[in-house]
């Protein structure tokens, strides 16, 4: 999969230095969901929670792909 964040990365919120390093060290369930949805926020379970934050997951996915590589865990199916 290619990088998800593009030249429009400003749309995803604060600069990378404001993001916790711990979230970019391994594939979490939320990161996997985002990855397999190709960062389509309309399909994301988080958007249904009406949270008051700007999603950083596209940036997290890019970092994970660069540092850890693609996830080993297979995509969940119903």
Order of alpha helices (4+ residues) and beta strands (2+ residues): alpha-alpha
